[in-house]
Amino acid sequence: MIFLIDHNLEGHALILLGNIANQGWLELIPIRFVTFKEMELSIDSSDRMVWRIAQANQ
Protein backbone atom coordinates (compact mmCIF):
# COMPACT_ATOMS: atom_id res chain seq x y z
CA MET A 1 0.00 0.00 0.00
CA ILE A 2 1.23 3.44 -0.88
CA PHE A 3 -0.01 6.49 0.99
CA LEU A 4 0.50 10.02 -0.32
CA ILE A 5 1.21 12.20 2.68
CA ASP A 6 0.11 15.82 2.64
CA HIS A 7 2.97 18.20 3.43
CA ASN A 8 1.17 19.32 6.60
CA LEU A 9 1.18 15.77 7.97
CA GLU A 10 4.73 14.63 7.25
CA GLY A 11 5.80 14.67 10.91
CA HIS A 12 2.71 12.78 11.99
CA ALA A 13 3.24 10.26 9.20
CA LEU A 14 6.77 9.51 10.42
CA ILE A 15 5.46 8.81 13.91
CA LEU A 16 2.66 6.62 12.54
CA LEU A 17 5.01 4.67 10.28
CA GLY A 18 7.39 4.15 13.19
CA ASN A 19 4.57 2.75 15.30
CA ILE A 20 3.41 0.50 12.47
CA ALA A 21 6.97 -0.79 12.03
CA ASN A 22 7.49 -1.34 15.77
CA GLN A 23 4.36 -3.46 15.95
CA GLY A 24 5.55 -5.67 13.11
CA TRP A 25 2.89 -4.74 10.59
CA LEU A 26 5.41 -4.01 7.85
CA GLU A 27 6.32 -7.69 7.85
CA LEU A 28 2.70 -8.53 6.99
CA ILE A 29 1.61 -5.61 4.85
CA PRO A 30 3.91 -3.60 2.60
CA ILE A 31 3.22 0.02 3.49
CA ARG A 32 5.00 2.99 1.98
CA PHE A 33 4.48 6.67 2.64
CA VAL A 34 5.42 9.10 -0.12
CA THR A 35 5.54 12.87 0.14
CA PHE A 36 4.46 15.61 -2.22
CA LYS A 37 8.14 16.35 -2.79
CA GLU A 38 8.87 12.75 -3.83
CA MET A 39 5.97 12.92 -6.29
CA GLU A 40 7.14 16.34 -7.50
CA LEU A 41 3.91 17.98 -6.39
CA SER A 42 3.82 21.57 -5.25
CA ILE A 43 2.46 22.11 -1.74
CA ASP A 44 -0.28 24.26 -3.27
CA SER A 45 -1.36 21.65 -5.83
CA SER A 46 -5.09 21.49 -6.43
CA ASP A 47 -7.08 18.53 -5.14
CA ARG A 48 -7.72 17.55 -8.75
CA MET A 49 -3.97 17.42 -9.50
CA VAL A 50 -3.26 15.41 -6.35
CA TRP A 51 -6.05 12.97 -7.24
CA ARG A 52 -4.73 12.52 -10.79
CA ILE A 53 -1.18 11.86 -9.57
CA ALA A 54 -2.44 9.45 -6.91
CA GLN A 55 -4.54 7.53 -9.42
CA ALA A 56 -1.75 7.40 -11.99
CA ASN A 57 0.64 5.97 -9.39
CA GLN A 58 -1.84 3.73 -7.57
Backbone as CSV, one residue per row, in Angstrom:
resi,resn,N_x,N_y,N_z,CA_x,CA_y,CA_z,C_x,C_y,C_z
1,MET,0.830,-1.167,0.000,0.000,0.000,0.000,0.883,1.243,0.000
2,ILE,0.501,2.178,-0.820,1.232,3.438,-0.877,0.285,4.549,-0.436
3,PHE,0.763,5.370,0.483,-0.010,6.494,0.990,0.694,7.791,0.636
4,LEU,-0.034,8.694,-0.012,0.497,10.018,-0.319,0.240,10.911,0.885
5,ILE,1.300,11.427,1.455,1.210,12.203,2.680,1.226,13.696,2.367
6,ASP,0.188,14.381,2.803,0.113,15.821,2.640,1.277,16.477,3.377
7,HIS,1.790,17.550,2.840,2.966,18.201,3.435,2.719,18.643,4.869
8,ASN,1.482,18.908,5.237,1.167,19.323,6.604,1.215,18.166,7.600
9,LEU,1.240,16.943,7.102,1.183,15.768,7.973,2.452,14.928,7.964
10,GLU,3.511,15.425,7.377,4.730,14.627,7.254,5.275,14.177,8.603
11,GLY,5.305,15.049,9.587,5.799,14.674,10.913,4.934,13.609,11.558
12,HIS,3.631,13.762,11.443,2.707,12.775,11.995,2.861,11.428,11.283
13,ALA,3.081,11.490,9.975,3.237,10.262,9.198,4.472,9.483,9.641
14,LEU,5.558,10.179,9.938,6.767,9.509,10.416,6.516,8.791,11.733
15,ILE,5.787,9.434,12.623,5.458,8.809,13.907,4.571,7.587,13.680
16,LEU,3.563,7.739,12.826,2.665,6.624,12.536,3.414,5.455,11.902
17,LEU,4.251,5.742,10.934,5.007,4.670,10.278,5.943,3.981,11.267
18,GLY,6.545,4.750,12.160,7.393,4.151,13.195,6.605,3.211,14.087
19,ASN,5.409,3.617,14.481,4.566,2.753,15.304,4.144,1.495,14.561
20,ILE,3.801,1.650,13.294,3.414,0.496,12.475,4.582,-0.479,12.368
21,ALA,5.775,0.052,12.142,6.970,-0.789,12.027,7.280,-1.482,13.349
22,ASN,7.190,-0.754,14.460,7.489,-1.336,15.772,6.548,-2.469,16.142
23,GLN,5.341,-2.418,15.640,4.363,-3.459,15.953,4.437,-4.635,14.982
24,GLY,5.335,-4.555,14.012,5.550,-5.670,13.106,4.630,-5.725,11.898
25,TRP,3.829,-4.711,11.708,2.891,-4.737,10.591,3.573,-4.703,9.230
26,LEU,4.740,-4.090,9.152,5.413,-4.009,7.852,5.873,-5.368,7.351
27,GLU,5.977,-6.326,8.261,6.319,-7.691,7.855,5.124,-8.384,7.206
28,LEU,3.921,-7.917,7.520,2.701,-8.530,6.995,2.117,-7.773,5.808
29,ILE,2.213,-6.460,5.871,1.612,-5.610,4.845,2.648,-4.594,4.373
30,PRO,2.958,-4.597,3.087,3.910,-3.598,2.596,3.258,-2.216,2.563
31,ILE,3.752,-1.326,3.407,3.222,0.025,3.490,4.345,0.999,3.176
32,ARG,4.017,1.965,2.337,5.004,2.987,1.977,4.329,4.341,2.001
33,PHE,4.959,5.299,2.631,4.477,6.672,2.642,5.335,7.471,1.675
34,VAL,4.693,8.225,0.792,5.420,9.100,-0.122,4.945,10.533,0.099
35,THR,5.846,11.456,-0.086,5.537,12.867,0.142,5.245,13.579,-1.172
36,PHE,4.693,14.772,-1.040,4.462,15.609,-2.215,5.787,15.839,-2.945
37,LYS,6.844,16.077,-2.184,8.144,16.348,-2.787,8.621,15.156,-3.625
38,GLU,8.467,13.947,-3.083,8.873,12.748,-3.834,8.082,12.596,-5.130
39,MET,6.827,13.029,-5.105,5.972,12.921,-6.288,6.054,14.174,-7.166
40,GLU,6.948,15.090,-6.775,7.145,16.341,-7.502,5.860,17.158,-7.598
41,LEU,5.114,17.170,-6.493,3.909,17.981,-6.388,4.213,19.230,-5.577
42,SER,3.698,20.331,-6.007,3.823,21.568,-5.246,2.907,21.493,-4.030
43,ILE,3.297,22.155,-2.935,2.457,22.106,-1.737,1.120,22.803,-1.951
44,ASP,0.998,23.611,-2.988,-0.276,24.262,-3.266,-1.000,23.635,-4.466
45,SER,-0.696,22.360,-4.743,-1.361,21.651,-5.834,-2.855,21.538,-5.545
46,SER,-3.636,21.615,-6.589,-5.086,21.490,-6.431,-5.445,20.046,-6.079
47,ASP,-6.598,19.875,-5.468,-7.076,18.532,-5.136,-7.172,17.668,-6.388
48,ARG,-7.595,18.278,-7.475,-7.722,17.546,-8.746,-6.361,17.011,-9.201
49,MET,-5.314,17.840,-9.103,-3.971,17.423,-9.504,-3.473,16.294,-8.590
50,VAL,-3.684,16.449,-7.294,-3.260,15.413,-6.348,-3.973,14.099,-6.665
51,TRP,-5.264,14.167,-6.924,-6.045,12.967,-7.237,-5.515,12.303,-8.510
52,ARG,-5.239,13.083,-9.524,-4.730,12.518,-10.785,-3.378,11.827,-10.583
53,ILE,-2.486,12.462,-9.833,-1.175,11.864,-9.572,-1.339,10.582,-8.759
54,ALA,-2.206,10.632,-7.752,-2.439,9.452,-6.907,-2.998,8.303,-7.744
55,GLN,-3.951,8.575,-8.598,-4.540,7.532,-9.422,-3.531,6.980,-10.444
56,ALA,-2.730,7.839,-11.008,-1.747,7.404,-11.990,-0.659,6.534,-11.372
57,ASN,-0.426,6.706,-10.067,0.640,5.966,-9.385,0.115,4.939,-8.381
58,GLN,-1.166,4.701,-8.436,-1.842,3.732,-7.566,-1.566,3.975,-6.119
